[in-house]
Amino acid sequence: MKNALRFLAIASVVAATAAAVASAPARADAPRVIPVAARRFEFEPKEIHVKKGESVVLEVTSQDVTHGFFSRKLGFDEDLAPGKTVRVPIRADEAGPYLVLCDHYCGSGHGGMKMTIVVE
C-alpha cells in the first residue's frame, strides 16, 4: 500500500510539472523565427530587418528547384532541396546590410536572386 501511495504522489508531481511546463510562455531569449521562400528567381521577403545581437532562425523553403542560400559575412552556406525546410540560425553583432545569394545555378535569372538582411 505504501508503494502504491508513493507511486501516486510521484505521478502527481510529474503530471503537475509537465502541465506547468506545457502552459509556460515561450522563453524571452528564444530566437525569432522568420520564414523565407526561395523560388526562381527570388527570395521572399527580399529584405529582413533584425536587431544587432538578436538571435534569429530563418526557416528557408525552396518552392521549385534546388537553390543555394549563402552569406559569407553571416557564415552560412545551405543547399535548399525542393519542398524541404532548412533552419538557418543567425546572430549578427555588427550593424549593416548583409547580402544573401543563391549560389546554385537555377536558370537564366539566377544572377539576380538575392536578398538583404539589415542589422540595425
N, C-alpha and C positions, 0 to 999 in steps of 0.2 A: 504494500500500500504506500509506504514511504517513497519508493522508487517511482510509482505512478504519479504521486503528487509532485515530486521533484521534477519529473519529466514535463508535467503540465505547467509548472512555474517557468521552467526554461523555455518551453514552447511559447508561452505568453509573452515573455520578454523578447524573444526573437521576432515574433509577429508584430509586436508594438514597434520595435526598432525598424523593421522593414517598412511598416506603414509610414513612420515618420520620415524615413529617407525618401520614399516614393513621393511624398507630398511636399518635400522641401523645395524651395525655389532654386533655380539654377545658380551655380556659384557665380559670384560677381567677377571672378577672374577667368571664367570660361571664355574661350575665343568666340568672336563674332563669326558667323558662317555666312558667306556670300556666294550664291550660285552664279556660275558663269557658263554660258553656252558657246560652244565652238561649232561653226558651220562655214562652209565655203562662202565667202572669204572674209569672215569677220568673227570677232568675239563680241558677245553681248553680256554685260554692258561694255561699251568702248572705253569707259573711264570709271575708275573706282577711287573713292577718297577714304583714307584711313588716317588715324592719328599716329603721330610719332610714338613708337614703343607699344602700340596696340597689337595684341595677338589676334590674328585673323586666319580663318581657314577658308580657302577658295575651293568650292566644290565644282569642278570643271567637267562638263559632259560634252562629248562630241556627238553631234546630231546627224552626221552623214558619213564622212570618211575619216581615216586616221589623220590626226593633226599633231603638231608639237605644241608645247606650252613652255616657253623658255624665257628666263630673265637672268642674265649674268649677274647683275648687281644685287638681285634679291636671292640668288643662289638656288634656283630650281630649273630643272630640265625634265619635263614629263612627256611621255607618249600617251596620246588620247585615242583609245580604240573606240570605234563607233558603238554608241549605246552604253558605254561604261562611264562611271563617275570616278574621278581621281580627286582625292583630298590633298590640297597643297597648303601646308601651314606657312604663314609669312609673319614676319615682325621686322619692321624697318626702324632703325634707331637714328636715321638721318632724314631730315625733311627733303622733299624734292620730288620730281617726277621720275618714275621708273618705267622703262619700256618693256613690254612683254610681246614676244613674237611667236608666230607659228614657224617652227624650224623643220617641218616635214613638207616637202612639196605636195600641194593639194590641188593644183590646177593653175590655170592662167592668171588668176587674181591673187595667187599666193603671196606675192611681194607686198601687198597692201594689208595683209592680215596681221593686225597688231592692236594692242590696247595699252592704256596707260594706267598705272597705279600711282596716285598722287598722295604723298605722305605729307601731312600738314603739321 
